[in-house]
Amino acid sequence: MQRSLAELKQRVNELIESYGEDTTVAAFIFTPADVFVLDEDYEENYLPHEQAEEVLAAVGDTDYIYEQIGEIIDDEVHRITKSQNNTVLN
């Protein structure tokens, strides 16, 4: 899912209205500043804006990332609920 910063800001404001501003979230934001190639001297060479946008769009449209995050959430929910169930049983 790719968004502009303005769209992201609007969505964050909606979430704050729904859940409150102190609600914990997991968030990952990548910008053109994250799109670069390291040269042989380990210097960051940033892609032109249009290419950086293309890279970010491809990342945002990749289901793999969302599947992995979903699996991690499922694993953590299982771990926490299992731990809580064991505590109640003991």
C-alpha positions as CSV (number, residue, x, y, z in Angstrom):
1,M,0.0,0.0,0.0
2,Q,1.6,3.2,-1.1
3,R,0.4,6.6,0.1
4,S,1.5,10.2,-0.2
5,L,2.5,11.8,3.1
6,A,-0.7,13.9,2.9
7,E,-2.8,10.7,2.7
8,L,-0.8,9.2,5.5
9,K,-1.4,12.2,7.7
10,Q,-5.1,12.1,7.1
11,R,-5.2,8.3,7.9
12,V,-3.2,8.9,11.1
13,N,-5.6,11.7,12.1
14,E,-8.5,9.3,11.6
15,L,-6.8,6.6,13.7
16,I,-6.1,9.1,16.4
17,E,-9.8,10.0,16.5
18,S,-10.8,6.3,16.7
19,Y,-8.2,5.0,19.1
20,G,-6.7,8.1,20.9
21,E,-3.3,9.6,20.4
22,D,-1.5,7.4,23.0
23,T,-2.4,4.1,21.3
24,T,0.6,1.9,20.6
25,V,1.1,1.1,16.9
26,A,3.7,-0.6,14.8
27,A,4.6,1.5,11.8
28,F,7.1,1.4,9.0
29,I,7.6,4.4,6.7
30,F,10.0,4.4,3.8
31,T,10.8,7.6,1.9
32,P,13.0,8.5,-1.0
33,A,15.8,8.9,1.5
34,D,15.7,5.1,1.9
35,V,16.2,4.4,-1.8
36,F,19.9,4.4,-2.6
37,V,22.8,2.4,-3.9
38,L,26.1,2.1,-2.0
39,D,29.1,2.6,-4.1
40,E,32.5,0.9,-3.7
41,D,33.4,3.5,-1.0
42,Y,30.1,2.8,0.9
43,E,28.8,6.2,-0.1
44,E,25.0,6.5,-0.6
45,N,24.0,7.4,-4.1
46,Y,20.3,8.3,-4.1
47,L,18.1,7.4,-7.0
48,P,16.4,10.3,-8.9
49,H,13.0,11.1,-7.4
50,E,11.0,9.4,-10.2
51,Q,13.0,6.2,-9.8
52,A,12.7,6.3,-6.0
53,E,8.9,6.7,-6.3
54,E,8.8,3.7,-8.6
55,V,10.8,1.6,-6.1
56,L,8.5,2.7,-3.2
57,A,5.4,2.0,-5.3
58,A,6.7,-1.6,-6.0
59,V,7.5,-2.1,-2.3
60,G,4.0,-0.8,-1.3
61,D,2.3,-3.2,-3.8
62,T,4.2,-6.3,-2.6
63,D,1.9,-8.6,-0.7
64,Y,4.9,-10.5,0.8
65,I,5.5,-7.7,3.3
66,Y,1.9,-7.8,4.6
67,E,1.9,-11.6,4.7
68,Q,5.1,-11.5,6.9
69,I,3.7,-8.9,9.2
70,G,0.4,-10.8,9.5
71,E,2.4,-14.0,10.4
72,I,4.4,-12.1,13.0
73,I,1.2,-10.7,14.5
74,D,-0.4,-14.1,14.6
75,D,2.7,-15.6,16.2
76,E,2.8,-12.9,18.9
77,V,-1.0,-13.2,19.6
78,H,-0.5,-17.0,20.0
79,R,2.5,-16.5,22.3
80,I,0.8,-13.9,24.5
81,T,-2.5,-15.8,24.8
82,K,-0.7,-19.1,25.4
83,S,1.4,-17.4,28.1
84,Q,-1.7,-15.9,29.7
85,N,-3.5,-19.2,29.6
86,N,-0.6,-20.9,31.3
87,T,-0.5,-18.3,34.0
88,V,-4.3,-18.7,34.7
89,L,-3.9,-22.5,34.8
90,N,-1.0,-22.5,37.3
